[in-house]
Amino acid sequence: MVGRARPDKESTVDKLADHGGPIISSVVVMPIFWGSVWSSGDPQNRAAALIDDLRHLMQGPYMVGLSQYRDIQAGTIHDALFDTTSTPPATFSLSDLASYVSGLIAGGRVPDFRLNSQLLYLVVTDGGTLTDNTSAGGFHFWSSIDRQTFHFAWISNADSYIASHEIIEACTDPEANGYTQPENGIEVADICEDNSDAAGDADGVVAASYWSNRDSRCILPRRVAGIDVQMDDCGVGPAMGEVSELRLSLSADPAWIEPKLPPMLMPTCKWTFDPEFVTPLTATDGTVLVVRWAEPVDIYSTRITVTVTDLEGLQITGSRMITPRTPTQAAIARKSCEIRRWLASVNRIPPFFVHKLGPDPASLPTRREIERLARATERLSAGVEALAELRRRLDA
């Protein structure tokens, strides 16, 4: 519940305890926008954006992180109700909200929970004060009709952070006897509410982080777009004036959710960069981009960004700051790599000199061993000489 009292954040959170009560394993969120304010203009746009954001969250990696809690699954968003026939009062209680939802159910204006126990009625107002907790911006609770329990939540604005917070807490602890901290009853998202990472970007949607027993930390499950830069076999690159291959990489945070992620629907890529420093040699809408780095007088750093978008509007952005080496720096790094490899490759040195050195060698080296040593020494000497020349050029 956003705004409720929380534990001392200096205390250690070990595990959420499962108290055995019900959970909502495949939530169906029923948005209810209460009041005429939602019928037009900016409020209506915000309501539409919230619905779209919640669809992304319920079907994406955000819910996959909850699978550790009795295998909670992805959720769905029911078609919203815009109730413009009444206006919510400035102050109301949880009992008032329960009566309001009960009336909508009785009037057939929203689906009946008795036909689907996974329903969560999400009441959205434009402001308002909850008398049960005047500092709260959101709350979830439960009530009953004919001794059958239904679950509902309230949020004070069309805000994806508040909505996600209440939805995941309603899924894991709908009736205050599901997953909570054993010593104080604090819920999965409340633990993280005061952390610096309480809110973040989950596949393009601002959402609430929540506690993970599996990771022993607060998590915000999401896809991560990265950029891998082609290196030569010595791990050197990129270098000014040279050509590099940039490749999109997709992963997940936390990593364990990756095998459970639903696929993106026909994703497309868009690469962006500063044309002063980067010249594309291939199309900028593929998973791979080949570029040539500029070769100015001064050393520079430049940012490369890739944005992945799928058919449902899901969007992931990754970026990387790259500082190409100068041609001389790259040559020094590569020559040093060659020398290190020569020194590490003992088969280039005759076995006599590697294994039989000591105060009293057992036998003399053969002519073949001496010739091999001479060739290795010659290559090493040439490499050191070239390295010295490159260093002089760099210092000049």
C-alpha positions as CSV (number, residue, x, y, z in Angstrom):
1,M,0.0,0.0,0.0
2,V,1.6,3.3,-1.1
3,G,1.9,5.6,1.9
4,R,1.5,3.1,4.7
5,A,3.9,2.8,7.6
6,R,7.0,0.8,6.7
7,P,9.8,-0.9,8.6
8,D,13.1,0.7,9.5
9,K,15.1,0.5,6.2
10,E,18.3,-0.1,8.2
11,S,16.9,-3.5,9.2
12,T,17.8,-6.5,7.1
13,V,15.2,-8.1,4.9
14,D,15.9,-11.8,4.7
15,K,12.8,-13.3,3.2
16,L,9.1,-12.7,2.7
17,A,7.2,-15.3,4.5
18,D,4.3,-17.2,3.0
19,H,1.5,-17.2,5.5
20,G,-0.6,-19.6,3.4
21,G,-3.5,-17.2,2.6
22,P,-4.8,-16.7,-0.9
23,I,-2.9,-15.1,-3.8
24,I,-4.1,-13.9,-7.2
25,S,-2.1,-16.1,-9.5
26,S,-3.3,-14.8,-12.9
27,V,-4.7,-11.3,-12.2
28,V,-7.3,-9.7,-14.4
29,V,-7.2,-6.0,-13.7
30,M,-10.5,-4.3,-14.1
31,P,-9.8,-0.5,-14.4
32,I,-12.6,1.7,-13.1
33,F,-12.1,5.5,-13.8
34,W,-14.5,7.1,-11.3
35,G,-15.8,10.6,-12.1
36,S,-16.7,12.8,-15.1
37,V,-13.1,14.2,-15.1
38,W,-12.0,11.2,-17.0
39,S,-14.4,11.8,-19.9
40,S,-12.3,14.2,-22.0
41,G,-9.1,16.2,-22.4
42,D,-5.8,15.5,-20.6
43,P,-7.4,13.2,-17.9
44,Q,-8.8,10.9,-20.6
45,N,-5.3,10.8,-22.3
46,R,-3.7,9.9,-19.0
47,A,-6.3,7.2,-18.5
48,A,-5.6,5.7,-21.9
49,A,-1.8,5.9,-21.3
50,L,-2.3,4.0,-17.9
51,I,-4.3,1.3,-19.6
52,D,-1.6,0.9,-22.3
53,D,1.2,0.9,-19.7
54,L,-0.5,-1.7,-17.5
55,R,-1.0,-4.0,-20.5
56,H,2.8,-3.9,-21.2
57,L,3.6,-4.6,-17.5
58,M,1.1,-7.4,-17.1
59,Q,2.4,-9.3,-20.2
60,G,6.1,-8.5,-19.9
61,P,9.0,-9.4,-17.6
62,Y,7.6,-7.3,-14.7
63,M,5.2,-10.1,-13.7
64,V,7.7,-12.9,-14.5
65,G,9.7,-11.9,-11.3
66,L,6.6,-12.8,-9.2
67,S,6.7,-16.4,-10.4
68,Q,8.9,-17.1,-7.4
69,Y,5.8,-16.5,-5.2
70,R,3.7,-19.6,-5.7
71,D,4.1,-19.3,-9.5
72,I,2.2,-16.1,-10.0
73,Q,1.7,-15.7,-13.8
74,A,1.2,-12.9,-16.3
75,G,-1.8,-10.8,-15.9
76,T,-4.4,-9.2,-18.3
77,I,-6.2,-5.9,-18.4
78,H,-10.0,-6.0,-18.9
79,D,-11.7,-3.3,-20.9
80,A,-12.0,-0.2,-18.6
81,L,-15.2,1.3,-17.2
82,F,-15.4,5.1,-17.3
83,D,-18.0,5.8,-14.7
84,T,-19.1,9.4,-15.4
85,T,-22.5,9.0,-13.7
86,S,-21.2,10.0,-10.2
87,T,-18.4,11.9,-8.7
88,P,-16.2,10.5,-5.9
89,P,-16.3,12.5,-2.7
90,A,-13.2,14.4,-1.5
91,T,-12.8,11.9,1.3
92,F,-13.8,8.3,1.5
93,S,-13.0,5.1,3.4
94,L,-12.2,1.6,2.3
95,S,-15.7,0.7,3.3
96,D,-17.0,3.4,0.9
97,L,-14.8,2.0,-1.9
98,A,-16.0,-1.5,-1.3
99,S,-19.7,-0.3,-1.4
100,Y,-19.0,1.5,-4.6
101,V,-17.5,-1.6,-6.3
102,S,-20.3,-3.8,-4.9
103,G,-22.8,-1.5,-6.6
104,L,-21.1,-1.7,-9.9
105,I,-21.1,-5.5,-9.7
106,A,-24.8,-5.6,-8.7
107,G,-25.7,-3.3,-11.6
108,G,-23.8,-5.5,-14.1
109,R,-21.5,-2.6,-15.0
110,V,-18.3,-4.7,-14.3
111,P,-17.6,-8.4,-14.5
112,D,-18.8,-10.5,-11.5
113,F,-15.9,-11.8,-9.4
114,R,-18.0,-14.9,-8.6
115,L,-17.4,-16.0,-12.2
116,N,-13.7,-15.2,-12.1
117,S,-11.8,-15.2,-8.8
118,Q,-8.7,-13.6,-10.5
119,L,-10.5,-10.2,-10.9
120,L,-8.9,-7.2,-9.2
121,Y,-11.1,-4.0,-9.4
122,L,-8.8,-1.0,-9.7
123,V,-10.6,2.2,-8.9
124,V,-8.9,5.3,-10.2
125,T,-9.8,8.8,-8.9
126,D,-8.4,12.2,-9.7
127,G,-7.2,13.0,-6.2
128,G,-9.2,12.3,-3.0
129,T,-8.2,11.3,0.5
130,L,-8.6,7.9,2.1
131,T,-9.7,8.3,5.6
132,D,-8.2,4.9,6.7
133,N,-4.8,6.3,5.8
134,T,-4.7,10.0,4.9
135,S,-1.1,9.8,3.6
136,A,-1.8,7.0,1.1
137,G,-1.8,7.5,-2.6
138,G,-3.0,4.0,-3.2
139,F,-4.3,1.0,-1.2
140,H,-5.6,-2.5,-1.9
141,F,-8.1,-4.4,0.2
142,W,-10.9,-6.9,0.1
143,S,-14.6,-7.2,0.9
144,S,-17.4,-9.7,0.3
145,I,-20.8,-10.2,-1.2
146,D,-22.9,-13.1,0.1
147,R,-19.8,-14.3,2.1
148,Q,-17.7,-14.5,-1.1
149,T,-14.6,-12.4,-1.1
150,F,-13.6,-9.9,-3.9
151,H,-10.4,-7.9,-4.1
152,F,-10.1,-4.2,-5.1
153,A,-7.5,-1.5,-5.1
154,W,-7.6,2.3,-5.2
155,I,-5.1,4.8,-6.7
156,S,-5.4,8.5,-6.5
157,N,-4.2,9.2,-10.1
158,A,-3.6,7.5,-13.4
159,D,-0.1,6.7,-12.4
160,S,1.7,3.5,-13.5
161,Y,4.1,3.5,-10.5
162,I,1.2,3.6,-8.0
163,A,-0.9,1.2,-10.0
164,S,1.9,-1.4,-10.4
165,H,2.7,-1.1,-6.7
166,E,-0.9,-1.9,-5.7
167,I,-1.3,-4.6,-8.3
168,I,1.7,-6.7,-7.3
169,E,0.9,-6.4,-3.6
170,A,-2.7,-7.4,-4.3
171,C,-1.4,-10.5,-6.2
172,T,1.0,-11.6,-3.5
173,D,-1.0,-10.6,-0.4
174,P,-4.7,-9.8,-1.3
175,E,-6.1,-10.5,2.2
176,A,-3.1,-9.7,4.6
177,N,-2.2,-13.3,5.0
178,G,-0.2,-14.1,1.9
179,Y,3.5,-13.0,1.4
180,T,4.7,-10.4,4.0
181,Q,7.6,-9.8,6.2
182,P,7.0,-12.1,9.2
183,E,7.8,-9.6,11.9
184,N,5.6,-6.7,10.8
185,G,3.4,-7.7,7.9
186,I,5.0,-5.3,5.4
187,E,4.3,-6.2,1.8
188,V,6.4,-6.9,-1.3
189,A,6.6,-3.4,-2.8
190,D,6.4,-1.4,0.5
191,I,9.8,-2.9,1.4
192,C,11.4,-1.1,-1.5
193,E,9.3,2.2,-1.4
194,D,12.0,4.3,0.3
195,N,14.9,2.9,-1.7
196,S,16.7,5.0,-4.3
197,D,15.5,2.4,-6.9
198,A,11.9,2.3,-5.7
199,A,10.7,3.3,-9.2
200,G,12.3,2.7,-12.6
201,D,11.8,1.9,-16.2
202,A,10.4,-1.6,-16.9
203,D,10.4,-2.0,-20.7
204,G,9.5,1.6,-21.2
205,V,7.0,1.9,-18.3
206,V,7.6,3.5,-15.0
207,A,6.9,0.9,-12.4
208,A,7.5,0.0,-8.7
209,S,10.3,-2.2,-7.7
210,Y,9.6,-5.1,-5.3
211,W,11.4,-7.5,-3.0
212,S,12.7,-10.7,-4.4
213,N,13.4,-13.6,-2.1
214,R,15.4,-15.3,-4.9
215,D,17.7,-12.3,-5.3
216,S,17.7,-11.0,-1.7
217,R,17.2,-7.5,-3.0
218,C,14.6,-5.2,-4.6
219,I,14.2,-5.9,-8.3
220,L,12.5,-4.2,-11.3
221,P,12.3,-7.0,-13.8
222,R,12.9,-5.8,-17.4
223,R,14.6,-6.5,-20.7
224,V,18.0,-4.9,-21.2
225,A,19.3,-3.8,-24.5
226,G,23.1,-3.8,-24.8
227,I,25.7,-3.0,-27.5
228,D,28.5,-5.3,-28.2
229,V,31.5,-3.8,-30.0
230,Q,33.6,-6.0,-32.3
231,M,37.1,-6.5,-31.1
232,D,40.1,-8.1,-32.9
233,D,41.5,-11.4,-31.5
234,C,43.7,-9.4,-29.1
235,G,40.6,-7.6,-27.7
236,V,41.7,-4.3,-29.2
237,G,39.3,-1.9,-30.7
238,P,37.7,0.2,-31.9
239,A,40.3,2.5,-33.4
240,M,40.0,5.9,-35.1
241,G,39.7,5.6,-38.9
242,E,38.9,1.9,-38.7
243,V,35.7,-0.1,-39.2
244,S,33.8,-1.8,-36.4
245,E,30.7,-4.0,-36.1
246,L,28.2,-3.0,-33.4
247,R,25.7,-5.7,-32.4
248,L,22.5,-5.5,-30.4
249,S,22.4,-7.8,-27.4
250,L,19.2,-8.5,-25.4
251,S,19.2,-9.8,-21.9
252,A,17.1,-9.6,-18.7
253,D,17.5,-8.2,-15.2
254,P,17.5,-10.3,-13.1
255,A,19.1,-12.9,-15.3
256,W,17.0,-15.8,-14.0
257,I,13.8,-14.5,-15.6
258,E,15.2,-14.6,-19.1
259,P,14.1,-18.1,-20.0
260,K,10.6,-17.3,-18.9
261,L,10.2,-14.1,-20.9
262,P,7.5,-13.9,-23.6
263,P,9.0,-13.0,-27.0
264,M,8.9,-9.5,-28.4
265,L,6.5,-9.3,-31.4
266,M,8.5,-8.6,-34.6
267,P,10.9,-6.1,-33.0
268,T,12.6,-3.4,-35.0
269,C,15.8,-1.5,-34.3
270,K,16.9,2.0,-34.6
271,W,20.5,3.1,-34.1
272,T,21.3,6.8,-33.3
273,F,24.8,8.4,-33.0
274,D,26.7,11.6,-33.6
275,P,27.5,11.8,-37.3
276,E,30.5,13.9,-36.6
277,F,32.3,10.9,-35.2
278,V,30.4,7.9,-36.6
279,T,29.7,7.1,-40.3
280,P,27.3,4.2,-40.8
281,L,28.3,1.7,-43.5
282,T,25.1,-0.4,-43.2
283,A,21.4,0.3,-42.6
284,T,20.6,1.8,-39.2
285,D,17.5,-0.4,-38.6
286,G,19.1,-3.8,-38.2
287,T,20.4,-5.7,-35.2
288,V,24.0,-5.2,-36.5
289,L,25.5,-1.8,-37.5
290,V,28.8,-1.5,-39.2
291,V,30.5,1.9,-38.7
292,R,33.7,3.8,-39.5
293,W,35.1,5.9,-36.7
294,A,36.2,9.5,-37.4
295,E,40.0,10.3,-37.2
296,P,40.2,13.8,-35.9
297,V,43.2,15.4,-34.3
298,D,41.9,15.0,-30.7
299,I,40.8,12.0,-28.8
300,Y,37.0,11.9,-28.5
301,S,34.2,9.9,-26.8
302,T,30.8,9.4,-28.5
303,R,27.5,7.8,-27.5
304,I,25.9,5.1,-29.5
305,T,22.2,4.3,-28.8
306,V,19.9,1.5,-30.0
307,T,16.1,1.5,-29.5
308,V,14.1,-1.7,-29.9
309,T,10.4,-1.5,-30.5
310,D,7.8,-4.2,-31.1
311,L,4.4,-4.3,-32.7
312,E,2.7,-3.6,-29.3
313,G,4.7,-0.5,-28.7
314,L,7.0,-2.2,-26.2
315,Q,10.3,-0.2,-26.3
316,I,13.7,-0.9,-24.9
317,T,16.7,1.5,-25.2
318,G,20.4,0.8,-24.6
319,S,23.4,3.0,-25.1
320,R,27.1,2.9,-24.8
321,M,29.8,5.5,-24.5
322,I,32.7,4.6,-26.8
323,T,36.2,6.1,-26.9
324,P,38.1,4.9,-29.9
325,R,41.9,4.5,-29.6
326,T,44.2,6.5,-31.8
327,P,45.8,4.5,-34.6
328,T,49.1,4.5,-32.8
329,Q,47.5,3.5,-29.5
330,A,45.8,0.6,-31.2
331,A,49.1,-0.5,-32.9
332,I,50.9,-0.4,-29.5
333,A,48.2,-2.5,-27.9
334,R,48.2,-5.0,-30.7
335,K,52.0,-5.3,-30.8
336,S,52.1,-5.7,-27.0
337,C,49.5,-8.5,-27.4
338,E,51.7,-10.3,-29.9
339,I,54.7,-10.1,-27.6
340,R,52.7,-11.4,-24.6
341,R,51.6,-14.3,-26.7
342,W,55.1,-15.1,-27.8
343,L,56.3,-15.1,-24.2
344,A,53.4,-17.2,-23.1
345,S,53.7,-19.8,-25.9
346,V,56.4,-22.1,-24.5
347,N,56.4,-24.3,-27.6
348,R,58.2,-21.5,-29.3
349,I,61.2,-22.0,-26.9
350,P,63.1,-25.2,-27.2
351,P,62.1,-27.6,-24.4
352,F,65.8,-27.8,-23.3
353,F,65.7,-24.1,-22.2
354,V,62.3,-24.4,-20.6
355,H,62.5,-27.6,-18.7
356,K,66.2,-28.4,-18.2
357,L,67.6,-25.1,-17.0
358,G,69.5,-25.5,-13.7
359,P,72.9,-25.5,-12.2
360,D,73.8,-28.8,-13.9
361,P,71.8,-29.4,-17.1
362,A,71.5,-33.1,-17.9
363,S,72.5,-32.7,-21.5
364,L,73.4,-30.1,-24.1
365,P,70.7,-28.5,-26.4
366,T,70.5,-29.9,-29.9
367,R,71.2,-27.9,-33.0
368,R,67.4,-27.9,-33.8
369,E,66.6,-26.5,-30.3
370,I,69.2,-23.8,-30.7
371,E,67.7,-22.8,-34.1
372,R,64.2,-22.7,-32.7
373,L,65.5,-20.4,-29.9
374,A,67.2,-18.2,-32.4
375,R,64.0,-17.7,-34.5
376,A,61.9,-17.0,-31.3
377,T,64.5,-14.5,-30.1
378,E,64.6,-12.8,-33.5
379,R,60.8,-12.4,-33.6
380,L,60.8,-11.1,-30.0
381,S,63.6,-8.6,-30.8
382,A,61.7,-7.3,-33.8
383,G,58.5,-7.0,-31.9
384,V,60.2,-5.0,-29.1
385,E,61.9,-2.7,-31.6
386,A,58.5,-2.1,-33.4
387,L,56.9,-1.4,-30.0
388,A,59.6,1.1,-29.1
389,E,59.2,2.9,-32.4
390,L,55.4,3.1,-31.9
391,R,55.9,4.5,-28.4
392,R,58.3,7.2,-29.7
393,R,55.6,8.1,-32.3
394,L,52.9,8.4,-29.6
395,D,55.1,10.6,-27.4
396,A,56.2,12.8,-30.2
